[in-house]
């Protein structure tokens, strides 16, 4: 039924639908359920320790013998000075006072670590079918080693220039991430000046610019969106927001509640929560934080943690995309099957 089977053939899946890897939300059970239903289940590993990564890889191996995708961040390790630390605390002072919490006086630690030697060692010991990256790629040697071990490599691009850069470095398929997508923007060539390209404009131009399969991501949560992605030249789709509320997912405070009341205009892009542009649930606090120059990603989590822990409903940082109201219901596998049926009808 699929008008383009290149992605299915490449990844060894029945349906060209990838459940997005959302760090802190995805679980081995969630990814396995999607893979067992014929799609590509993904697990966000950016926040896992080496021991946690090994444990989750073991759980995935027990839960499915189908292809799964493990995802990692490739951000540049940040630097923080005492002067910048003091400036952020001063700018955040009104928010700490309003919430009745103490500011984090100590300097922040690294937090989320970019993909490195320890991650590579774990993956080469038990190579997954697919490894994906956000915020660019690791060193060429690491990509080559993963490909030599049999892993397919995916990575997000937010512009045609980024897509071409990824293809030149051996990526097997490119995730074209539109401005509508929830979570962190994958921009990496010019982080300070995000081009903010929407999916409708991005996918056909990326598809024209590269030879590898293109995966559309951003604002897709039903069969109509899947069919539209194929019409634009994509070989498959990646869906995140449509899977956030599955029972297999890890549950963050007030995340599901935010999704339950979401509309097309209830999210906005912000650097308030993490220091890097991400689409999140819009709140008065998120709007007010537009005036605050944040710490570099991911150090801003250090400064916002006291607020979210003290009063998460008012200071939540709930990530989701513009299509949240279209998300199906049920378990992860059932949602994948629903999406396939809707796409079949939409494709005629």
LOVEXDREN-418205 format. One record per residue (C-alpha): residue number from 0; residue in three letters; x, z, y. Coordinates in nm, 4 decimals. Layout:
% residues N
@num:NUM, residu:ALA, u:X, w:Z, v:Y
...
END
This chain:
% residues 348
@num:0, residu:UNK, u:0.0000, w:0.0000, v:0.0000
@num:1, residu:UNK, u:0.2906, w:0.0547, v:0.2361
@num:2, residu:UNK, u:0.3746, w:-0.2517, v:0.4484
@num:3, residu:UNK, u:0.7443, w:-0.1558, v:0.4515
@num:4, residu:UNK, u:0.8999, w:0.0146, v:0.1476
@num:5, residu:UNK, u:1.2607, w:0.0337, v:0.2657
@num:6, residu:UNK, u:1.2471, w:0.4069, v:0.3336
@num:7, residu:UNK, u:1.0801, w:0.4814, v:0.0004
@num:8, residu:UNK, u:1.3422, w:0.2771, v:-0.1808
@num:9, residu:UNK, u:1.6264, w:0.4388, v:0.0130
@num:10, residu:UNK, u:1.5170, w:0.7990, v:-0.0435
@num:11, residu:UNK, u:1.3504, w:0.7671, v:-0.3829
@num:12, residu:UNK, u:1.0081, w:0.8832, v:-0.2628
@num:13, residu:UNK, u:0.6557, w:0.7546, v:-0.3210
@num:14, residu:UNK, u:0.5280, w:0.7831, v:0.0359
@num:15, residu:UNK, u:0.7305, w:0.7232, v:0.3555
@num:16, residu:UNK, u:0.6235, w:1.0529, v:0.5091
@num:17, residu:UNK, u:0.8831, w:1.3182, v:0.5897
@num:18, residu:UNK, u:0.7784, w:1.6760, v:0.6581
@num:19, residu:UNK, u:0.9997, w:1.7727, v:0.9496
@num:20, residu:UNK, u:1.2718, w:2.0374, v:0.9057
@num:21, residu:UNK, u:1.1689, w:2.3202, v:1.1399
@num:22, residu:UNK, u:1.4212, w:2.6047, v:1.1321
@num:23, residu:UNK, u:1.2485, w:2.9377, v:1.0860
@num:24, residu:UNK, u:0.9198, w:2.7732, v:0.9813
@num:25, residu:UNK, u:1.0093, w:2.5678, v:0.6761
@num:26, residu:UNK, u:1.0690, w:2.7379, v:0.3416
@num:27, residu:UNK, u:1.1845, w:2.6117, v:0.0012
@num:28, residu:UNK, u:0.8252, w:2.6426, v:-0.1231
@num:29, residu:UNK, u:0.6979, w:2.4294, v:0.1639
@num:30, residu:UNK, u:0.9581, w:2.1559, v:0.1208
@num:31, residu:UNK, u:0.9141, w:2.1493, v:-0.2575
@num:32, residu:UNK, u:0.5360, w:2.1139, v:-0.2297
@num:33, residu:UNK, u:0.5695, w:1.8069, v:-0.0071
@num:34, residu:UNK, u:0.8356, w:1.6492, v:-0.2297
@num:35, residu:UNK, u:0.6307, w:1.7159, v:-0.5425
@num:36, residu:UNK, u:0.3376, w:1.5380, v:-0.3755
@num:37, residu:UNK, u:0.5492, w:1.2256, v:-0.3250
@num:38, residu:UNK, u:0.6795, w:1.2663, v:0.0298
@num:39, residu:UNK, u:1.0133, w:1.4015, v:0.1487
@num:40, residu:UNK, u:1.0090, w:1.7767, v:0.1980
@num:41, residu:UNK, u:1.2626, w:1.9125, v:0.4446
@num:42, residu:UNK, u:1.4140, w:2.2538, v:0.5063
@num:43, residu:UNK, u:1.5609, w:2.3573, v:0.8418
@num:44, residu:UNK, u:1.8917, w:2.5303, v:0.7631
@num:45, residu:UNK, u:2.0346, w:2.5773, v:1.1127
@num:46, residu:UNK, u:1.9709, w:2.9534, v:1.1190
@num:47, residu:UNK, u:2.0824, w:3.0257, v:0.7616
@num:48, residu:UNK, u:2.4007, w:3.2078, v:0.6672
@num:49, residu:UNK, u:2.6228, w:3.0577, v:0.3967
@num:50, residu:UNK, u:2.4645, w:3.2979, v:0.1470
@num:51, residu:UNK, u:2.1146, w:3.2149, v:0.2676
@num:52, residu:UNK, u:2.1830, w:2.8430, v:0.2379
@num:53, residu:UNK, u:2.3046, w:2.8817, v:-0.1207
@num:54, residu:UNK, u:2.0017, w:3.0955, v:-0.2075
@num:55, residu:UNK, u:1.7537, w:2.8472, v:-0.0616
@num:56, residu:UNK, u:1.9257, w:2.5532, v:-0.2311
@num:57, residu:UNK, u:1.8864, w:2.7375, v:-0.5600
@num:58, residu:UNK, u:1.5179, w:2.8004, v:-0.4909
@num:59, residu:UNK, u:1.4622, w:2.4325, v:-0.4128
@num:60, residu:UNK, u:1.6340, w:2.3268, v:-0.7351
@num:61, residu:UNK, u:1.3972, w:2.5486, v:-0.9322
@num:62, residu:UNK, u:1.0851, w:2.4316, v:-0.7468
@num:63, residu:UNK, u:1.1306, w:2.0528, v:-0.7563
@num:64, residu:UNK, u:1.3349, w:1.7759, v:-0.9147
@num:65, residu:UNK, u:1.2350, w:1.5332, v:-0.6392
@num:66, residu:UNK, u:1.4374, w:1.4406, v:-0.3328
@num:67, residu:UNK, u:1.4596, w:1.7042, v:-0.0581
@num:68, residu:UNK, u:1.6179, w:1.7007, v:0.2877
@num:69, residu:UNK, u:1.8403, w:1.9766, v:0.4286
@num:70, residu:UNK, u:1.8773, w:1.9753, v:0.8072
@num:71, residu:UNK, u:2.1518, w:2.1101, v:1.0347
@num:72, residu:UNK, u:2.2305, w:2.1257, v:1.4077
@num:73, residu:UNK, u:2.5366, w:1.9580, v:1.5613
@num:74, residu:UNK, u:2.5346, w:2.1103, v:1.9097
@num:75, residu:UNK, u:2.8551, w:2.1830, v:2.0987
@num:76, residu:UNK, u:2.9482, w:2.5546, v:2.0704
@num:77, residu:UNK, u:2.8626, w:2.7136, v:2.4074
@num:78, residu:UNK, u:3.0779, w:2.9154, v:2.6441
@num:79, residu:UNK, u:2.9656, w:3.2130, v:2.8529
@num:80, residu:UNK, u:3.1399, w:3.3873, v:3.1397
@num:81, residu:UNK, u:3.0781, w:3.7314, v:3.2836
@num:82, residu:UNK, u:2.9648, w:3.5727, v:3.6099
@num:83, residu:UNK, u:2.7108, w:3.3480, v:3.4358
@num:84, residu:UNK, u:2.5900, w:3.6433, v:3.2278
@num:85, residu:UNK, u:2.5328, w:3.8506, v:3.5417
@num:86, residu:UNK, u:2.3522, w:3.5625, v:3.7159
@num:87, residu:UNK, u:2.1117, w:3.5135, v:3.4249
@num:88, residu:UNK, u:2.0347, w:3.8856, v:3.4084
@num:89, residu:UNK, u:1.9604, w:3.8856, v:3.7814
@num:90, residu:UNK, u:1.7290, w:3.5845, v:3.7525
@num:91, residu:UNK, u:1.5530, w:3.7344, v:3.4518
@num:92, residu:UNK, u:1.5168, w:4.0822, v:3.6054
@num:93, residu:UNK, u:1.1573, w:4.0309, v:3.7316
@num:94, residu:UNK, u:1.0465, w:3.9198, v:3.3841
@num:95, residu:UNK, u:1.2095, w:4.2187, v:3.2125
@num:96, residu:UNK, u:1.0513, w:4.4530, v:3.4675
@num:97, residu:UNK, u:0.7051, w:4.2988, v:3.4288
@num:98, residu:UNK, u:0.7245, w:4.3353, v:3.0508
@num:99, residu:UNK, u:0.8635, w:4.6874, v:3.0680
@num:100, residu:UNK, u:1.1739, w:4.6107, v:2.8623
@num:101, residu:UNK, u:1.5443, w:4.6713, v:2.9115
@num:102, residu:UNK, u:1.7704, w:4.3703, v:2.9639
@num:103, residu:UNK, u:2.0415, w:4.2904, v:2.7075
@num:104, residu:UNK, u:2.3448, w:4.4193, v:2.8954
@num:105, residu:UNK, u:2.5974, w:4.2993, v:2.6366
@num:106, residu:UNK, u:2.7299, w:3.9445, v:2.6312
@num:107, residu:UNK, u:2.5568, w:3.7129, v:2.3819
@num:108, residu:UNK, u:2.7094, w:3.6128, v:2.0487
@num:109, residu:UNK, u:2.7253, w:3.2573, v:1.9153
@num:110, residu:UNK, u:2.3987, w:3.2830, v:1.7206
@num:111, residu:UNK, u:2.3141, w:2.9492, v:1.5610
@num:112, residu:UNK, u:2.6328, w:2.7787, v:1.4459
@num:113, residu:UNK, u:2.6709, w:2.3993, v:1.4399
@num:114, residu:UNK, u:2.7369, w:2.2220, v:1.1102
@num:115, residu:UNK, u:3.0873, w:2.3021, v:0.9895
@num:116, residu:UNK, u:3.3255, w:2.3388, v:0.6968
@num:117, residu:UNK, u:3.1280, w:2.6161, v:0.5254
@num:118, residu:UNK, u:2.8076, w:2.4121, v:0.5314
@num:119, residu:UNK, u:2.9910, w:2.1077, v:0.3988
@num:120, residu:UNK, u:3.1445, w:2.3089, v:0.1147
@num:121, residu:UNK, u:2.8035, w:2.4391, v:0.0063
@num:122, residu:UNK, u:2.6468, w:2.0927, v:0.0142
@num:123, residu:UNK, u:2.9263, w:1.9255, v:-0.1789
@num:124, residu:UNK, u:2.8980, w:2.1925, v:-0.4487
@num:125, residu:UNK, u:2.5316, w:2.0967, v:-0.5009
@num:126, residu:UNK, u:2.4611, w:1.7712, v:-0.3143
@num:127, residu:UNK, u:2.0997, w:1.7298, v:-0.1984
@num:128, residu:UNK, u:1.9398, w:1.3868, v:-0.1955
@num:129, residu:UNK, u:1.9165, w:1.3844, v:0.1830
@num:130, residu:UNK, u:2.1036, w:1.5601, v:0.4644
@num:131, residu:UNK, u:1.9796, w:1.5265, v:0.8220
@num:132, residu:UNK, u:2.1206, w:1.6263, v:1.1580
@num:133, residu:UNK, u:1.9869, w:1.7111, v:1.5029
@num:134, residu:UNK, u:2.1856, w:1.6874, v:1.8301
@num:135, residu:UNK, u:2.4162, w:1.4174, v:1.6928
@num:136, residu:UNK, u:2.6471, w:1.4071, v:1.3932
@num:137, residu:UNK, u:2.9377, w:1.6132, v:1.2589
@num:138, residu:UNK, u:3.2857, w:1.4629, v:1.2288
@num:139, residu:UNK, u:3.3151, w:1.1235, v:1.0612
@num:140, residu:UNK, u:3.5031, w:1.2814, v:0.7688
@num:141, residu:UNK, u:3.2116, w:1.5140, v:0.6942
@num:142, residu:UNK, u:2.9605, w:1.2286, v:0.7012
@num:143, residu:UNK, u:3.1845, w:1.0221, v:0.4730
@num:144, residu:UNK, u:3.2226, w:1.3111, v:0.2273
@num:145, residu:UNK, u:2.8455, w:1.3621, v:0.2072
@num:146, residu:UNK, u:2.7836, w:0.9912, v:0.1524
@num:147, residu:UNK, u:3.0539, w:0.9832, v:-0.1150
@num:148, residu:UNK, u:2.8708, w:1.2682, v:-0.2895
@num:149, residu:UNK, u:2.5522, w:1.0592, v:-0.2956
@num:150, residu:UNK, u:2.3656, w:1.2100, v:0.0010
@num:151, residu:UNK, u:2.1572, w:0.9900, v:0.2277
@num:152, residu:UNK, u:2.2159, w:1.0694, v:0.5959
@num:153, residu:UNK, u:1.9411, w:1.0843, v:0.8595
@num:154, residu:UNK, u:1.9706, w:1.1765, v:1.2268
@num:155, residu:UNK, u:1.7463, w:1.1907, v:1.5336
@num:156, residu:UNK, u:1.7792, w:0.9518, v:1.8271
@num:157, residu:UNK, u:1.5880, w:0.9723, v:2.1541
@num:158, residu:UNK, u:1.7118, w:0.6419, v:2.3020
@num:159, residu:UNK, u:1.8234, w:0.2989, v:2.1843
@num:160, residu:UNK, u:2.1821, w:0.3878, v:2.2805
@num:161, residu:UNK, u:2.1742, w:0.6936, v:2.0553
@num:162, residu:UNK, u:2.0272, w:0.4877, v:1.7705
@num:163, residu:UNK, u:2.3057, w:0.2306, v:1.7964
@num:164, residu:UNK, u:2.5671, w:0.5089, v:1.8087
@num:165, residu:UNK, u:2.4267, w:0.6590, v:1.4886
@num:166, residu:UNK, u:2.4143, w:0.3261, v:1.3041
@num:167, residu:UNK, u:2.7779, w:0.2590, v:1.3937
@num:168, residu:UNK, u:2.8691, w:0.5910, v:1.2298
@num:169, residu:UNK, u:2.7020, w:0.5179, v:0.8981
@num:170, residu:UNK, u:2.3614, w:0.6840, v:0.9222
@num:171, residu:UNK, u:2.1282, w:0.5511, v:0.6510
@num:172, residu:UNK, u:1.8072, w:0.5807, v:0.8542
@num:173, residu:UNK, u:1.7294, w:0.6823, v:1.2123
@num:174, residu:UNK, u:1.4576, w:0.9210, v:1.3249
@num:175, residu:UNK, u:1.3243, w:0.7871, v:1.6556
@num:176, residu:UNK, u:1.2034, w:1.1049, v:1.8270
@num:177, residu:UNK, u:0.9509, w:1.0450, v:2.1035
@num:178, residu:UNK, u:0.8873, w:1.2701, v:2.4034
@num:179, residu:UNK, u:0.5618, w:1.3877, v:2.2388
@num:180, residu:UNK, u:0.7412, w:1.5697, v:1.9569
@num:181, residu:UNK, u:0.7314, w:1.9464, v:1.9245
@num:182, residu:UNK, u:1.0456, w:2.1549, v:1.8983
@num:183, residu:UNK, u:1.3881, w:2.0747, v:2.0346
@num:184, residu:UNK, u:1.4657, w:1.7325, v:2.1706
@num:185, residu:UNK, u:1.7400, w:1.5652, v:1.9682
@num:186, residu:UNK, u:1.9138, w:1.4139, v:2.2728
@num:187, residu:UNK, u:2.2928, w:1.4229, v:2.2394
@num:188, residu:UNK, u:2.4644, w:1.1443, v:2.4346
@num:189, residu:UNK, u:2.3482, w:1.2676, v:2.7766
@num:190, residu:UNK, u:2.1927, w:1.6090, v:2.7327
@num:191, residu:UNK, u:2.1687, w:1.6779, v:3.1062
@num:192, residu:UNK, u:1.9678, w:1.3614, v:3.1746
@num:193, residu:UNK, u:1.7106, w:1.3211, v:2.8979
@num:194, residu:UNK, u:1.5534, w:0.9751, v:2.9262
@num:195, residu:UNK, u:1.2171, w:1.1190, v:2.8100
@num:196, residu:UNK, u:1.1103, w:0.8034, v:2.6250
@num:197, residu:UNK, u:0.7690, w:0.8160, v:2.4569
@num:198, residu:UNK, u:0.7246, w:0.7085, v:2.0951
@num:199, residu:UNK, u:0.5210, w:0.3948, v:2.1726
@num:200, residu:UNK, u:0.8097, w:0.2553, v:2.3791
@num:201, residu:UNK, u:1.0925, w:0.3963, v:2.1703
@num:202, residu:UNK, u:1.0116, w:0.2841, v:1.8150
@num:203, residu:UNK, u:0.9882, w:-0.0951, v:1.8637
@num:204, residu:UNK, u:1.3015, w:-0.1021, v:2.0774
@num:205, residu:UNK, u:1.4996, w:0.1014, v:1.8253
@num:206, residu:UNK, u:1.3641, w:-0.1128, v:1.5407
@num:207, residu:UNK, u:1.4854, w:-0.4241, v:1.7243
@num:208, residu:UNK, u:1.8264, w:-0.2717, v:1.7949
@num:209, residu:UNK, u:1.9317, w:-0.1495, v:1.4474
@num:210, residu:UNK, u:1.9244, w:-0.2789, v:1.0923
@num:211, residu:UNK, u:1.8662, w:0.0524, v:0.9130
@num:212, residu:UNK, u:1.5123, w:0.1867, v:0.8550
@num:213, residu:UNK, u:1.3517, w:0.3633, v:1.1503
@num:214, residu:UNK, u:1.1426, w:0.6784, v:1.1120
@num:215, residu:UNK, u:0.8882, w:0.7487, v:1.3880
@num:216, residu:UNK, u:0.8561, w:1.1123, v:1.4993
@num:217, residu:UNK, u:0.6506, w:1.2658, v:1.7770
@num:218, residu:UNK, u:0.2749, w:1.2851, v:1.8275
@num:219, residu:UNK, u:0.1881, w:1.1756, v:1.4721
@num:220, residu:UNK, u:-0.0454, w:1.4033, v:1.2764
@num:221, residu:UNK, u:-0.2976, w:1.1790, v:1.1022
@num:222, residu:UNK, u:-0.3328, w:0.8449, v:0.9243
@num:223, residu:UNK, u:-0.4000, w:0.6525, v:1.2447
@num:224, residu:UNK, u:-0.0633, w:0.7613, v:1.3825
@num:225, residu:UNK, u:0.1095, w:0.6620, v:1.0593
@num:226, residu:UNK, u:-0.0474, w:0.3161, v:1.0645
@num:227, residu:UNK, u:0.0476, w:0.2739, v:1.4306
@num:228, residu:UNK, u:0.4093, w:0.3628, v:1.3526
@num:229, residu:UNK, u:0.4283, w:0.0801, v:1.0982
@num:230, residu:UNK, u:0.2737, w:-0.1609, v:1.3489
@num:231, residu:UNK, u:0.5507, w:-0.0665, v:1.5924
@num:232, residu:UNK, u:0.8235, w:-0.1480, v:1.3409
@num:233, residu:UNK, u:0.8891, w:0.1865, v:1.1728
@num:234, residu:UNK, u:0.9522, w:0.2159, v:0.7982
@num:235, residu:UNK, u:0.8128, w:0.5689, v:0.7831
@num:236, residu:UNK, u:0.7182, w:0.8761, v:0.9828
@num:237, residu:UNK, u:0.8310, w:1.2354, v:1.0266
@num:238, residu:UNK, u:0.5614, w:1.4959, v:1.0897
@num:239, residu:UNK, u:0.6311, w:1.8540, v:1.1924
@num:240, residu:UNK, u:0.3411, w:2.0041, v:1.3865
@num:241, residu:UNK, u:0.0953, w:1.8887, v:1.1203
@num:242, residu:UNK, u:0.2647, w:2.1195, v:0.8664
@num:243, residu:UNK, u:0.3340, w:2.4332, v:1.0738
@num:244, residu:UNK, u:0.0263, w:2.6242, v:0.9575
@num:245, residu:UNK, u:0.0520, w:2.5584, v:0.5832
@num:246, residu:UNK, u:0.0392, w:2.8786, v:0.3733
@num:247, residu:UNK, u:0.3895, w:2.8056, v:0.2381
@num:248, residu:UNK, u:0.5428, w:2.8157, v:0.5883
@num:249, residu:UNK, u:0.7329, w:3.1034, v:0.7425
@num:250, residu:UNK, u:0.5056, w:3.2615, v:1.0013
@num:251, residu:UNK, u:0.6298, w:3.3460, v:1.3507
@num:252, residu:UNK, u:0.4408, w:3.5856, v:1.5819
@num:253, residu:UNK, u:0.1451, w:3.4143, v:1.7543
@num:254, residu:UNK, u:0.2567, w:3.0665, v:1.6442
@num:255, residu:UNK, u:-0.0555, w:2.9947, v:1.4417
@num:256, residu:UNK, u:-0.2772, w:3.1388, v:1.7137
@num:257, residu:UNK, u:-0.1200, w:2.9084, v:1.9715
@num:258, residu:UNK, u:-0.1857, w:2.6089, v:1.7474
@num:259, residu:UNK, u:-0.5474, w:2.7138, v:1.6912
@num:260, residu:UNK, u:-0.6177, w:2.6818, v:2.0648
@num:261, residu:UNK, u:-0.3938, w:2.3822, v:2.1306
@num:262, residu:UNK, u:-0.5011, w:2.0709, v:2.3159
@num:263, residu:UNK, u:-0.3264, w:1.7529, v:2.4211
@num:264, residu:UNK, u:-0.2039, w:1.9253, v:2.7386
@num:265, residu:UNK, u:-0.1321, w:2.2771, v:2.6086
@num:266, residu:UNK, u:0.2416, w:2.2251, v:2.5515
@num:267, residu:UNK, u:0.5283, w:2.1411, v:2.7835
@num:268, residu:UNK, u:0.8997, w:2.0769, v:2.7632
@num:269, residu:UNK, u:1.1093, w:2.3737, v:2.8683
@num:270, residu:UNK, u:1.4555, w:2.5235, v:2.8434
@num:271, residu:UNK, u:1.3169, w:2.8758, v:2.8859
@num:272, residu:UNK, u:1.3320, w:2.9952, v:2.5273
@num:273, residu:UNK, u:1.6605, w:2.8638, v:2.3895
@num:274, residu:UNK, u:1.8503, w:2.6979, v:2.6737
@num:275, residu:UNK, u:1.7855, w:2.3473, v:2.5456
@num:276, residu:UNK, u:1.4852, w:2.1259, v:2.6173
@num:277, residu:UNK, u:1.2065, w:2.1826, v:2.3663
@num:278, residu:UNK, u:0.8305, w:2.1257, v:2.3625
@num:279, residu:UNK, u:0.6511, w:2.4589, v:2.3366
@num:280, residu:UNK, u:0.3176, w:2.6305, v:2.3987
@num:281, residu:UNK, u:0.2537, w:2.6499, v:2.7714
@num:282, residu:UNK, u:0.2167, w:2.9977, v:2.9201
@num:283, residu:UNK, u:0.2467, w:3.1381, v:3.2754
@num:284, residu:UNK, u:0.5838, w:3.2820, v:3.1735
@num:285, residu:UNK, u:0.7100, w:2.9410, v:3.0510
@num:286, residu:UNK, u:0.5977, w:2.7854, v:3.3812
@num:287, residu:UNK, u:0.7669, w:3.0582, v:3.5873
@num:288, residu:UNK, u:1.0900, w:3.0172, v:3.3923
@num:289, residu:UNK, u:1.1263, w:2.6633, v:3.5273
@num:290, residu:UNK, u:1.2935, w:2.8290, v:3.8277
@num:291, residu:UNK, u:1.5554, w:3.0063, v:3.6132
@num:292, residu:UNK, u:1.8814, w:2.8339, v:3.5182
@num:293, residu:UNK, u:1.9106, w:2.9285, v:3.1496
@num:294, residu:UNK, u:2.2093, w:3.0137, v:2.9372
@num:295, residu:UNK, u:2.3429, w:2.7251, v:2.7261
@num:296, residu:UNK, u:2.1827, w:2.6641, v:2.3872
@num:297, residu:UNK, u:2.1476, w:2.8720, v:2.1749
@num:298, residu:UNK, u:2.2628, w:3.1706, v:2.3820
@num:299, residu:UNK, u:1.9385, w:3.1833, v:2.5817
@num:300, residu:UNK, u:1.7692, w:3.3290, v:2.2724
@num:301, residu:UNK, u:1.9744, w:3.6429, v:2.3426
@num:302, residu:UNK, u:1.8125, w:3.6850, v:2.6856
@num:303, residu:UNK, u:1.4552, w:3.6014, v:2.5839
@num:304, residu:UNK, u:1.4494, w:3.8103, v:2.2637
@num:305, residu:UNK, u:1.3570, w:4.1393, v:2.4408
@num:306, residu:UNK, u:1.0582, w:3.9691, v:2.6047
@num:307, residu:UNK, u:0.9313, w:3.8083, v:2.2869
@num:308, residu:UNK, u:0.9697, w:4.1277, v:2.0867
@num:309, residu:UNK, u:0.7986, w:4.3423, v:2.3478
@num:310, residu:UNK, u:0.5025, w:4.1224, v:2.4256
@num:311, residu:UNK, u:0.5083, w:3.8046, v:2.2170
@num:312, residu:UNK, u:0.1645, w:3.6852, v:2.3225
@num:313, residu:UNK, u:0.2642, w:3.6691, v:2.6898
@num:314, residu:UNK, u:0.6262, w:3.5649, v:2.6359
@num:315, residu:UNK, u:0.5991, w:3.3590, v:2.3208
@num:316, residu:UNK, u:0.8153, w:3.0565, v:2.2544
@num:317, residu:UNK, u:0.5912, w:2.8706, v:2.0080
@num:318, residu:UNK, u:0.7122, w:2.5181, v:1.9365
@num:319, residu:UNK, u:0.4659, w:2.2382, v:1.8632
@num:320, residu:UNK, u:0.3884, w:1.8813, v:1.9675
@num:321, residu:UNK, u:0.1115, w:1.7067, v:2.1574
@num:322, residu:UNK, u:-0.0832, w:1.6148, v:1.8435
@num:323, residu:UNK, u:-0.1436, w:1.9701, v:1.7174
@num:324, residu:UNK, u:-0.5220, w:1.9344, v:1.7447
@num:325, residu:UNK, u:-0.5103, w:1.6467, v:1.4918
@num:326, residu:UNK, u:-0.3320, w:1.8410, v:1.2167
@num:327, residu:UNK, u:-0.4983, w:1.8519, v:0.8733
@num:328, residu:UNK, u:-0.5704, w:2.1744, v:0.6874
@num:329, residu:UNK, u:-0.4742, w:2.3134, v:0.3461
@num:330, residu:UNK, u:-0.1472, w:2.3597, v:0.1622
@num:331, residu:UNK, u:0.1623, w:2.1465, v:0.2176
@num:332, residu:UNK, u:0.0995, w:1.9209, v:-0.0822
@num:333, residu:UNK, u:-0.2684, w:1.8797, v:0.0038
@num:334, residu:UNK, u:-0.1823, w:1.7840, v:0.3609
@num:335, residu:UNK, u:0.0601, w:1.5194, v:0.2401
@num:336, residu:UNK, u:-0.2090, w:1.3748, v:0.0146
@num:337, residu:UNK, u:-0.4607, w:1.3808, v:0.3009
@num:338, residu:UNK, u:-0.2198, w:1.1947, v:0.5261
@num:339, residu:UNK, u:-0.1625, w:0.9303, v:0.2593
@num:340, residu:UNK, u:-0.5365, w:0.8754, v:0.2163
@num:341, residu:UNK, u:-0.5938, w:0.8549, v:0.5907
@num:342, residu:UNK, u:-0.3053, w:0.6096, v:0.6274
@num:343, residu:UNK, u:-0.4428, w:0.3970, v:0.3443
@num:344, residu:UNK, u:-0.7773, w:0.3723, v:0.5261
@num:345, residu:UNK, u:-0.6151, w:0.3010, v:0.8611
@num:346, residu:UNK, u:-0.3912, w:0.0312, v:0.7134
@num:347, residu:UNK, u:-0.6983, w:-0.1368, v:0.5656
END
